[in-house]
Amino acid sequence: MTYLTIKDAQQKVDQWIEMYGVRYFSELTNMAILTEEVGEVARIISRTYGEQSFKKKEKDKKLADELADVLFVLICLANQTGIDLSDAFEKNMDKKTKRDKGRHKKNEKLRLKKSK
């Protein structure tokens, strides 16, 4: 199994678009596609972990595949808007750490076990 860095993934998507996709869809179109893909993830999660049941035609849908679709479109948006996701992620983790380093540990709601 090979592991990609975020930078590698961004380059791989860019190369794929060049080779097979002709060009990136517009940012607005990609935002709509991202929303669709997140909806597909939500559908699988609601049926796997929630109370809804799968329809026959949905049984073959895989969460991993749908999450990968979300990642692909997210990378497309980053590439076409000039965002280095590695850098953005590191900055975001630093922000979250500074802001939330003690917040969640003090949250009693997180310490309580869910009752069914």
N, CA, C and O atoms as CSV, one atom per row, in Angstrom:
chain,resi,resn,atom,element,x,y,z
A,1,MET,N,N,0.848,-1.187,0.000
A,1,MET,CA,C,0.000,0.000,0.000
A,1,MET,C,C,0.891,1.247,0.000
A,1,MET,O,O,1.838,1.349,0.779
A,2,THR,N,N,0.576,2.164,-0.864
A,2,THR,CA,C,1.325,3.406,-0.907
A,2,THR,C,C,0.537,4.499,-0.190
A,2,THR,O,O,-0.694,4.501,-0.182
A,3,TYR,N,N,1.255,5.396,0.389
A,3,TYR,CA,C,0.634,6.510,1.086
A,3,TYR,C,C,0.971,7.797,0.364
A,3,TYR,O,O,2.121,8.035,-0.007
A,4,LEU,N,N,-0.038,8.622,0.170
A,4,LEU,CA,C,0.143,9.910,-0.479
A,4,LEU,C,C,0.179,11.009,0.565
A,4,LEU,O,O,-0.543,10.970,1.561
A,5,THR,N,N,1.021,11.973,0.319
A,5,THR,CA,C,0.928,13.193,1.114
A,5,THR,C,C,-0.228,14.000,0.528
A,5,THR,O,O,-0.704,13.710,-0.570
A,6,ILE,N,N,-0.662,14.992,1.253
A,6,ILE,CA,C,-1.716,15.857,0.718
A,6,ILE,C,C,-1.213,16.544,-0.547
A,6,ILE,O,O,-1.949,16.690,-1.523
A,7,LYS,N,N,0.041,16.959,-0.518
A,7,LYS,CA,C,0.640,17.603,-1.705
A,7,LYS,C,C,0.629,16.654,-2.903
A,7,LYS,O,O,0.298,17.055,-4.019
A,8,ASP,N,N,0.995,15.389,-2.661
A,8,ASP,CA,C,0.961,14.386,-3.730
A,8,ASP,C,C,-0.452,14.222,-4.278
A,8,ASP,O,O,-0.648,14.133,-5.490
A,9,ALA,N,N,-1.432,14.184,-3.384
A,9,ALA,CA,C,-2.829,14.025,-3.804
A,9,ALA,C,C,-3.260,15.210,-4.659
A,9,ALA,O,O,-3.945,15.034,-5.666
A,10,GLN,N,N,-2.862,16.412,-4.262
A,10,GLN,CA,C,-3.211,17.590,-5.063
A,10,GLN,C,C,-2.587,17.509,-6.442
A,10,GLN,O,O,-3.230,17.857,-7.432
A,11,GLN,N,N,-1.341,17.053,-6.521
A,11,GLN,CA,C,-0.683,16.914,-7.822
A,11,GLN,C,C,-1.334,15.814,-8.665
A,11,GLN,O,O,-1.495,15.962,-9.876
A,12,LYS,N,N,-1.705,14.714,-8.010
A,12,LYS,CA,C,-2.328,13.599,-8.718
A,12,LYS,C,C,-3.679,14.013,-9.310
A,12,LYS,O,O,-3.994,13.657,-10.445
A,13,VAL,N,N,-4.464,14.751,-8.556
A,13,VAL,CA,C,-5.753,15.232,-9.068
A,13,VAL,C,C,-5.523,16.188,-10.235
A,13,VAL,O,O,-6.222,16.115,-11.246
A,14,ASP,N,N,-4.552,17.078,-10.099
A,14,ASP,CA,C,-4.263,18.027,-11.173
A,14,ASP,C,C,-3.852,17.289,-12.450
A,14,ASP,O,O,-4.287,17.648,-13.544
A,15,GLN,N,N,-3.024,16.271,-12.311
A,15,GLN,CA,C,-2.603,15.478,-13.472
A,15,GLN,C,C,-3.796,14.729,-14.084
A,15,GLN,O,O,-3.911,14.627,-15.305
A,16,TRP,N,N,-4.679,14.209,-13.225
A,16,TRP,CA,C,-5.855,13.497,-13.726
A,16,TRP,C,C,-6.753,14.439,-14.520
A,16,TRP,O,O,-7.250,14.085,-15.589
A,17,ILE,N,N,-6.956,15.644,-13.985
A,17,ILE,CA,C,-7.794,16.633,-14.680
A,17,ILE,C,C,-7.183,16.952,-16.039
A,17,ILE,O,O,-7.896,17.026,-17.040
A,18,GLU,N,N,-5.880,17.138,-16.077
A,18,GLU,CA,C,-5.196,17.434,-17.338
A,18,GLU,C,C,-5.351,16.304,-18.347
A,18,GLU,O,O,-5.570,16.542,-19.534
A,19,MET,N,N,-5.234,15.074,-17.861
A,19,MET,CA,C,-5.245,13.915,-18.752
A,19,MET,C,C,-6.661,13.489,-19.158
A,19,MET,O,O,-6.884,13.126,-20.313
A,20,TYR,N,N,-7.604,13.528,-18.238
A,20,TYR,CA,C,-8.932,12.970,-18.510
A,20,TYR,C,C,-10.079,13.962,-18.403
A,20,TYR,O,O,-11.140,13.743,-18.986
A,21,GLY,N,N,-9.886,15.028,-17.680
A,21,GLY,CA,C,-11.004,15.908,-17.381
A,21,GLY,C,C,-11.121,17.136,-18.256
A,21,GLY,O,O,-12.059,17.916,-18.087
A,22,VAL,N,N,-10.222,17.332,-19.166
A,22,VAL,CA,C,-10.156,18.488,-20.056
A,22,VAL,C,C,-9.781,19.739,-19.271
A,22,VAL,O,O,-8.751,20.358,-19.541
A,23,ARG,N,N,-10.615,20.115,-18.299
A,23,ARG,CA,C,-10.337,21.264,-17.423
A,23,ARG,C,C,-11.151,21.080,-16.150
A,23,ARG,O,O,-12.036,20.228,-16.083
A,24,TYR,N,N,-10.843,21.883,-15.151
A,24,TYR,CA,C,-11.647,21.857,-13.933
A,24,TYR,C,C,-13.025,22.435,-14.231
A,24,TYR,O,O,-13.150,23.373,-15.018
A,25,PHE,N,N,-14.060,21.876,-13.603
A,25,PHE,CA,C,-15.364,22.532,-13.634
A,25,PHE,C,C,-15.213,23.860,-12.916
A,25,PHE,O,O,-14.234,24.060,-12.197
A,26,SER,N,N,-16.147,24.760,-13.090
A,26,SER,CA,C,-16.078,26.039,-12.379
A,26,SER,C,C,-16.148,25.789,-10.875
A,26,SER,O,O,-16.605,24.740,-10.421
A,27,GLU,N,N,-15.688,26.768,-10.125
A,27,GLU,CA,C,-15.722,26.665,-8.664
A,27,GLU,C,C,-17.153,26.461,-8.167
A,27,GLU,O,O,-17.390,25.684,-7.242
A,28,LEU,N,N,-18.085,27.150,-8.774
A,28,LEU,CA,C,-19.487,27.027,-8.366
A,28,LEU,C,C,-20.013,25.618,-8.660
A,28,LEU,O,O,-20.706,25.030,-7.830
A,29,THR,N,N,-19.691,25.085,-9.820
A,29,THR,CA,C,-20.104,23.719,-10.153
A,29,THR,C,C,-19.473,22.727,-9.182
A,29,THR,O,O,-20.148,21.820,-8.694
A,30,ASN,N,N,-18.183,22.893,-8.900
A,30,ASN,CA,C,-17.523,21.982,-7.965
A,30,ASN,C,C,-18.103,22.094,-6.557
A,30,ASN,O,O,-18.158,21.099,-5.834
A,31,MET,N,N,-18.531,23.278,-6.163
A,31,MET,CA,C,-19.165,23.423,-4.853
A,31,MET,C,C,-20.477,22.641,-4.819
A,31,MET,O,O,-20.792,21.996,-3.819
A,32,ALA,N,N,-21.234,22.698,-5.901
A,32,ALA,CA,C,-22.484,21.936,-5.980
A,32,ALA,C,C,-22.197,20.432,-5.963
A,32,ALA,O,O,-22.907,19.674,-5.302
A,33,ILE,N,N,-21.165,20.003,-6.684
A,33,ILE,CA,C,-20.791,18.583,-6.701
A,33,ILE,C,C,-20.349,18.138,-5.305
A,33,ILE,O,O,-20.705,17.050,-4.854
A,34,LEU,N,N,-19.575,18.982,-4.629
A,34,LEU,CA,C,-19.135,18.666,-3.270
A,34,LEU,C,C,-20.334,18.471,-2.351
A,34,LEU,O,O,-20.358,17.548,-1.537
A,35,THR,N,N,-21.317,19.334,-2.484
A,35,THR,CA,C,-22.528,19.222,-1.676
A,35,THR,C,C,-23.246,17.902,-1.963
A,35,THR,O,O,-23.716,17.236,-1.041
A,36,GLU,N,N,-23.329,17.528,-3.236
A,36,GLU,CA,C,-23.935,16.245,-3.609
A,36,GLU,C,C,-23.181,15.078,-2.973
A,36,GLU,O,O,-23.788,14.159,-2.423
A,37,GLU,N,N,-21.864,15.126,-3.054
A,37,GLU,CA,C,-21.052,14.027,-2.524
A,37,GLU,C,C,-21.176,13.932,-0.997
A,37,GLU,O,O,-21.245,12.831,-0.452
A,38,VAL,N,N,-21.205,15.053,-0.323
A,38,VAL,CA,C,-21.394,15.042,1.134
A,38,VAL,C,C,-22.767,14.461,1.467
A,38,VAL,O,O,-22.921,13.750,2.460
A,39,GLY,N,N,-23.759,14.765,0.638
A,39,GLY,CA,C,-25.085,14.186,0.822
A,39,GLY,C,C,-25.064,12.669,0.702
A,39,GLY,O,O,-25.766,11.978,1.441
A,40,GLU,N,N,-24.269,12.149,-0.218
A,40,GLU,CA,C,-24.154,10.699,-0.370
A,40,GLU,C,C,-23.491,10.074,0.856
A,40,GLU,O,O,-23.876,8.986,1.285
A,41,VAL,N,N,-22.499,10.757,1.418
A,41,VAL,CA,C,-21.877,10.292,2.663
A,41,VAL,C,C,-22.923,10.287,3.785
A,41,VAL,O,O,-23.019,9.323,4.546
A,42,ALA,N,N,-23.692,11.353,3.881
A,42,ALA,CA,C,-24.723,11.449,4.915
A,42,ALA,C,C,-25.748,10.327,4.776
A,42,ALA,O,O,-26.192,9.760,5.775
A,43,ARG,N,N,-26.118,10.012,3.551
A,43,ARG,CA,C,-27.099,8.945,3.309
A,43,ARG,C,C,-26.575,7.612,3.830
A,43,ARG,O,O,-27.306,6.880,4.498
A,44,ILE,N,N,-25.332,7.291,3.534
A,44,ILE,CA,C,-24.753,6.024,3.992
A,44,ILE,C,C,-24.651,6.000,5.517
A,44,ILE,O,O,-24.993,4.998,6.146
A,45,ILE,N,N,-24.190,7.080,6.102
A,45,ILE,CA,C,-24.040,7.125,7.556
A,45,ILE,C,C,-25.393,7.032,8.248
A,45,ILE,O,O,-25.529,6.335,9.254
A,46,SER,N,N,-26.396,7.728,7.718
A,46,SER,CA,C,-27.714,7.686,8.353
A,46,SER,C,C,-28.322,6.288,8.275
A,46,SER,O,O,-29.086,5.895,9.157
A,47,ARG,N,N,-27.992,5.546,7.240
A,47,ARG,CA,C,-28.539,4.201,7.100
A,47,ARG,C,C,-27.701,3.152,7.829
A,47,ARG,O,O,-28.226,2.130,8.270
A,48,THR,N,N,-26.412,3.402,7.952
A,48,THR,CA,C,-25.535,2.456,8.643
A,48,THR,C,C,-25.600,2.636,10.156
A,48,THR,O,O,-25.651,1.654,10.897
A,49,TYR,N,N,-25.600,3.874,10.612
A,49,TYR,CA,C,-25.518,4.148,12.050
A,49,TYR,C,C,-26.800,4.730,12.629
A,49,TYR,O,O,-26.957,4.796,13.849
A,50,GLY,N,N,-27.704,5.147,11.774
A,50,GLY,CA,C,-28.960,5.731,12.225
A,50,GLY,C,C,-30.103,4.745,12.088
A,50,GLY,O,O,-29.898,3.539,11.958
A,51,GLU,N,N,-31.285,5.274,12.119
A,51,GLU,CA,C,-32.479,4.437,12.124
A,51,GLU,C,C,-33.005,4.100,10.731
A,51,GLU,O,O,-33.838,3.204,10.594
A,52,GLN,N,N,-32.542,4.789,9.710
A,52,GLN,CA,C,-33.054,4.513,8.374
A,52,GLN,C,C,-32.477,3.217,7.824
A,52,GLN,O,O,-31.380,2.805,8.203
A,53,SER,N,N,-33.220,2.580,6.930
A,53,SER,CA,C,-32.738,1.361,6.289
A,53,SER,C,C,-32.338,1.679,4.848
A,53,SER,O,O,-32.783,2.663,4.257
A,54,PHE,N,N,-31.488,0.816,4.310
A,54,PHE,CA,C,-31.038,0.978,2.934
A,54,PHE,C,C,-32.138,0.559,1.962
A,54,PHE,O,O,-32.889,-0.379,2.226
A,55,LYS,N,N,-32.222,1.256,0.851
A,55,LYS,CA,C,-33.043,0.810,-0.265
A,55,LYS,C,C,-32.209,-0.237,-1.016
A,55,LYS,O,O,-30.984,-0.250,-0.896
A,56,LYS,N,N,-32.846,-1.089,-1.767
A,56,LYS,CA,C,-32.129,-2.165,-2.478
A,56,LYS,C,C,-30.991,-1.630,-3.335
A,56,LYS,O,O,-29.896,-2.191,-3.336
A,57,LYS,N,N,-31.244,-0.554,-4.061
A,57,LYS,CA,C,-30.222,-0.028,-4.980
A,57,LYS,C,C,-29.072,0.667,-4.250
A,57,LYS,O,O,-28.046,0.957,-4.865
A,58,GLU,N,N,-29.222,0.939,-2.959
A,58,GLU,CA,C,-28.177,1.626,-2.182
A,58,GLU,C,C,-27.231,0.663,-1.476
A,58,GLU,O,O,-26.191,1.084,-0.970
A,59,LYS,N,N,-27.569,-0.609,-1.435
A,59,LYS,CA,C,-26.813,-1.595,-0.647
A,59,LYS,C,C,-25.338,-1.679,-1.040
A,59,LYS,O,O,-24.490,-1.976,-0.199
A,60,ASP,N,N,-25.033,-1.424,-2.297
A,60,ASP,CA,C,-23.658,-1.571,-2.771
A,60,ASP,C,C,-22.802,-0.325,-2.561
A,60,ASP,O,O,-21.598,-0.355,-2.813
A,61,LYS,N,N,-23.405,0.759,-2.108
A,61,LYS,CA,C,-22.649,1.993,-1.888
A,61,LYS,C,C,-21.684,1.795,-0.716
A,61,LYS,O,O,-22.056,1.230,0.312
A,62,LYS,N,N,-20.468,2.256,-0.875
A,62,LYS,CA,C,-19.432,2.098,0.148
A,62,LYS,C,C,-19.030,3.462,0.696
A,62,LYS,O,O,-18.772,4.397,-0.062
A,63,LEU,N,N,-18.981,3.562,1.998
A,63,LEU,CA,C,-18.609,4.816,2.653
A,63,LEU,C,C,-17.221,5.276,2.208
A,63,LEU,O,O,-17.018,6.458,1.933
A,64,ALA,N,N,-16.280,4.358,2.137
A,64,ALA,CA,C,-14.913,4.732,1.732
A,64,ALA,C,C,-14.903,5.380,0.355
A,64,ALA,O,O,-14.211,6.376,0.144
A,65,ASP,N,N,-15.654,4.831,-0.571
A,65,ASP,CA,C,-15.708,5.377,-1.927
A,65,ASP,C,C,-16.325,6.772,-1.934
A,65,ASP,O,O,-15.843,7.673,-2.620
A,66,GLU,N,N,-17.394,6.938,-1.162
A,66,GLU,CA,C,-18.056,8.245,-1.118
A,66,GLU,C,C,-17.176,9.291,-0.429
A,66,GLU,O,O,-17.149,10.448,-0.847
A,67,LEU,N,N,-16.462,8.893,0.618
A,67,LEU,CA,C,-15.529,9.824,1.266
A,67,LEU,C,C,-14.408,10.211,0.299
A,67,LEU,O,O,-13.967,11.360,0.280
A,68,ALA,N,N,-13.953,9.252,-0.496
A,68,ALA,CA,C,-12.919,9.551,-1.504
A,68,ALA,C,C,-13.454,10.516,-2.559
A,68,ALA,O,O,-12.714,11.373,-3.043
A,69,ASP,N,N,-14.736,10.386,-2.919
A,69,ASP,CA,C,-15.341,11.347,-3.852
A,69,ASP,C,C,-15.328,12.753,-3.254
A,69,ASP,O,O,-15.025,13.724,-3.947
A,70,VAL,N,N,-15.655,12.858,-1.972
A,70,VAL,CA,C,-15.629,14.163,-1.288
A,70,VAL,C,C,-14.212,14.729,-1.328
A,70,VAL,O,O,-14.012,15.900,-1.647
A,71,LEU,N,N,-13.241,13.895,-1.004
A,71,LEU,CA,C,-11.843,14.336,-0.994
A,71,LEU,C,C,-11.403,14.802,-2.384
A,71,LEU,O,O,-10.727,15.824,-2.506
A,72,PHE,N,N,-11.775,14.070,-3.419
A,72,PHE,CA,C,-11.405,14.443,-4.787
A,72,PHE,C,C,-11.932,15.829,-5.136
A,72,PHE,O,O,-11.186,16.670,-5.638
A,73,VAL,N,N,-13.200,16.069,-4.875
A,73,VAL,CA,C,-13.791,17.368,-5.231
A,73,VAL,C,C,-13.219,18.479,-4.354
A,73,VAL,O,O,-13.006,19.594,-4.828
A,74,LEU,N,N,-12.971,18.185,-3.092
A,74,LEU,CA,C,-12.343,19.173,-2.204
A,74,LEU,C,C,-10.959,19.563,-2.728
A,74,LEU,O,O,-10.586,20.736,-2.723
A,75,ILE,N,N,-10.217,18.568,-3.175
A,75,ILE,CA,C,-8.896,18.839,-3.756
A,75,ILE,C,C,-9.032,19.652,-5.039
A,75,ILE,O,O,-8.234,20.557,-5.285
A,76,CYS,N,N,-10.030,19.340,-5.856
A,76,CYS,CA,C,-10.260,20.134,-7.071
A,76,CYS,C,C,-10.459,21.600,-6.712
A,76,CYS,O,O,-9.854,22.479,-7.324
A,77,LEU,N,N,-11.303,21.864,-5.724
A,77,LEU,CA,C,-11.564,23.250,-5.308
A,77,LEU,C,C,-10.293,23.919,-4.798
A,77,LEU,O,O,-10.039,25.083,-5.106
A,78,ALA,N,N,-9.498,23.195,-4.025
A,78,ALA,CA,C,-8.241,23.757,-3.522
A,78,ALA,C,C,-7.296,24.066,-4.674
A,78,ALA,O,O,-6.702,25.143,-4.722
A,79,ASN,N,N,-7.158,23.129,-5.594
A,79,ASN,CA,C,-6.250,23.332,-6.726
A,79,ASN,C,C,-6.650,24.538,-7.561
A,79,ASN,O,O,-5.810,25.368,-7.908
A,80,GLN,N,N,-7.923,24.632,-7.878
A,80,GLN,CA,C,-8.326,25.700,-8.786
A,80,GLN,C,C,-8.369,27.065,-8.113
A,80,GLN,O,O,-8.433,28.087,-8.797
A,81,THR,N,N,-8.336,27.098,-6.788
A,81,THR,CA,C,-8.306,28.383,-6.077
A,81,THR,C,C,-6.926,28.679,-5.489
A,81,THR,O,O,-6.759,29.645,-4.744
A,82,GLY,N,N,-5.931,27.840,-5.827
A,82,GLY,CA,C,-4.556,28.090,-5.429
A,82,GLY,C,C,-4.265,27.838,-3.957
A,82,GLY,O,O,-3.375,28.472,-3.390
A,83,ILE,N,N,-4.996,26.928,-3.329
A,83,ILE,CA,C,-4.786,26.646,-1.904
A,83,ILE,C,C,-3.917,25.408,-1.741
A,83,ILE,O,O,-4.203,24.353,-2.306
A,84,ASP,N,N,-2.862,25.551,-0.967
A,84,ASP,CA,C,-2.006,24.434,-0.582
A,84,ASP,C,C,-2.661,23.806,0.648
A,84,ASP,O,O,-2.582,24.352,1.749
A,85,LEU,N,N,-3.301,22.666,0.453
A,85,LEU,CA,C,-4.045,22.050,1.552
A,85,LEU,C,C,-3.149,21.602,2.700
A,85,LEU,O,O,-3.586,21.613,3.851
A,86,SER,N,N,-1.919,21.213,2.424
A,86,SER,CA,C,-0.988,20.831,3.499
A,86,SER,C,C,-0.765,22.012,4.427
A,86,SER,O,O,-0.863,21.888,5.648
A,87,ASP,N,N,-0.468,23.148,3.837
A,87,ASP,CA,C,-0.228,24.366,4.612
A,87,ASP,C,C,-1.498,24.804,5.344
A,87,ASP,O,O,-1.457,25.150,6.525
A,88,ALA,N,N,-2.616,24.784,4.634
A,88,ALA,CA,C,-3.885,25.198,5.244
A,88,ALA,C,C,-4.250,24.277,6.406
A,88,ALA,O,O,-4.734,24.742,7.437
A,89,PHE,N,N,-4.019,22.969,6.243
A,89,PHE,CA,C,-4.341,22.009,7.301
A,89,PHE,C,C,-3.474,22.246,8.538
A,89,PHE,O,O,-3.971,22.252,9.664
A,90,GLU,N,N,-2.184,22.440,8.317
A,90,GLU,CA,C,-1.281,22.696,9.453
A,90,GLU,C,C,-1.689,23.957,10.212
A,90,GLU,O,O,-1.719,23.961,11.443
A,91,LYS,N,N,-1.997,25.010,9.492
A,91,LYS,CA,C,-2.433,26.256,10.130
A,91,LYS,C,C,-3.746,26.050,10.874
A,91,LYS,O,O,-3.937,26.598,11.959
A,92,ASN,N,N,-4.645,25.269,10.299
A,92,ASN,CA,C,-5.934,25.017,10.925
A,92,ASN,C,C,-5.768,24.188,12.199
A,92,ASN,O,O,-6.443,24.453,13.194
A,93,MET,N,N,-4.888,23.198,12.183
A,93,MET,CA,C,-4.635,22.390,13.382
A,93,MET,C,C,-4.030,23.243,14.489
A,93,MET,O,O,-4.370,23.083,15.661
A,94,ASP,N,N,-3.139,24.143,14.116
A,94,ASP,CA,C,-2.537,25.054,15.098
A,94,ASP,C,C,-3.612,25.950,15.715
A,94,ASP,O,O,-3.639,26.146,16.930
A,95,LYS,N,N,-4.495,26.490,14.877
A,95,LYS,CA,C,-5.595,27.332,15.355
A,95,LYS,C,C,-6.489,26.556,16.316
A,95,LYS,O,O,-6.825,27.050,17.392
A,96,LYS,N,N,-6.870,25.349,15.930
A,96,LYS,CA,C,-7.745,24.531,16.770
A,96,LYS,C,C,-7.074,24.187,18.099
A,96,LYS,O,O,-7.713,24.208,19.151
A,97,THR,N,N,-5.793,23.874,18.041
A,97,THR,CA,C,-5.067,23.514,19.256
A,97,THR,C,C,-5.015,24.690,20.224
A,97,THR,O,O,-5.265,24.528,21.419
A,98,LYS,N,N,-4.694,25.862,19.714
A,98,LYS,CA,C,-4.648,27.049,20.583
A,98,LYS,C,C,-6.020,27.380,21.153
A,98,LYS,O,O,-6.143,27.727,22.328
A,99,ARG,N,N,-7.036,27.275,20.333
A,99,ARG,CA,C,-8.387,27.650,20.732
A,99,ARG,C,C,-9.042,26.614,21.643
A,99,ARG,O,O,-9.760,26.967,22.578
A,100,ASP,N,N,-8.794,25.354,21.370
A,100,ASP,CA,C,-9.571,24.293,22.021
A,100,ASP,C,C,-8.767,23.364,22.919
A,100,ASP,O,O,-9.283,22.329,23.339
A,101,LYS,N,N,-7.512,23.707,23.226
A,101,LYS,CA,C,-6.664,22.734,23.923
A,101,LYS,C,C,-7.251,22.224,25.230
A,101,LYS,O,O,-6.971,21.085,25.607
A,102,GLY,N,N,-8.043,23.006,25.933
A,102,GLY,CA,C,-8.646,22.520,27.169
A,102,GLY,C,C,-10.155,22.422,27.115
A,102,GLY,O,O,-10.774,21.834,28.002
A,103,ARG,N,N,-10.741,22.983,26.099
A,103,ARG,CA,C,-12.197,23.101,26.008
A,103,ARG,C,C,-12.918,21.756,26.036
A,103,ARG,O,O,-13.866,21.583,26.802
A,104,HIS,N,N,-12.494,20.825,25.231
A,104,HIS,CA,C,-13.206,19.554,25.122
A,104,HIS,C,C,-13.014,18.680,26.353
A,104,HIS,O,O,-13.923,17.946,26.742
A,105,LYS,N,N,-11.849,18.752,26.963
A,105,LYS,CA,C,-11.605,17.960,28.174
A,105,LYS,C,C,-12.449,18.453,29.345
A,105,LYS,O,O,-12.739,17.696,30.272
A,106,LYS,N,N,-12.838,19.712,29.297
A,106,LYS,CA,C,-13.680,20.273,30.360
A,106,LYS,C,C,-15.168,20.099,30.077
A,106,LYS,O,O,-15.997,20.413,30.931
A,107,ASN,N,N,-15.513,19.612,28.913
A,107,ASN,CA,C,-16.897,19.482,28.503
A,107,ASN,C,C,-17.510,18.219,29.116
A,107,ASN,O,O,-17.193,17.106,28.697
A,108,GLU,N,N,-18.370,18.392,30.088
A,108,GLU,CA,C,-19.012,17.265,30.767
A,108,GLU,C,C,-19.856,16.431,29.813
A,108,GLU,O,O,-19.989,15.222,30.002
A,109,LYS,N,N,-20.416,17.051,28.810
A,109,LYS,CA,C,-21.246,16.314,27.849
A,109,LYS,C,C,-20.432,15.225,27.138
A,109,LYS,O,O,-20.973,14.179,26.778
A,110,LEU,N,N,-19.152,15.470,26.940
A,110,LEU,CA,C,-18.309,14.482,26.273
A,110,LEU,C,C,-17.934,13.333,27.208
A,110,LEU,O,O,-17.573,12.247,26.754
A,111,ARG,N,N,-18.020,13.577,28.489
A,111,ARG,CA,C,-17.678,12.545,29.470
A,111,ARG,C,C,-18.843,11.612,29.749
A,111,ARG,O,O,-18.643,10.486,30.204
A,112,LEU,N,N,-20.035,12.063,29.486
A,112,LEU,CA,C,-21.217,11.247,29.740
A,112,LEU,C,C,-21.355,10.204,28.655
A,112,LEU,O,O,-21.153,10.499,27.477
A,113,LYS,N,N,-21.692,9.006,29.034
A,113,LYS,CA,C,-21.931,7.950,28.045
A,113,LYS,C,C,-23.314,8.126,27.468
A,113,LYS,O,O,-24.244,8.535,28.162
A,114,LYS,N,N,-23.442,7.817,26.205
A,114,LYS,CA,C,-24.740,7.874,25.533
A,114,LYS,C,C,-25.616,6.755,26.086
A,114,LYS,O,O,-25.172,5.619,26.251
A,115,SER,N,N,-26.843,7.097,26.361
A,115,SER,CA,C,-27.781,6.034,26.749
A,115,SER,C,C,-28.708,5.765,25.577
A,115,SER,O,O,-29.082,6.679,24.842
A,116,LYS,N,N,-29.072,4.512,25.410
A,116,LYS,CA,C,-29.923,4.131,24.281
A,116,LYS,C,C,-31.324,3.897,24.721
A,116,LYS,O,O,-32.181,3.567,23.901
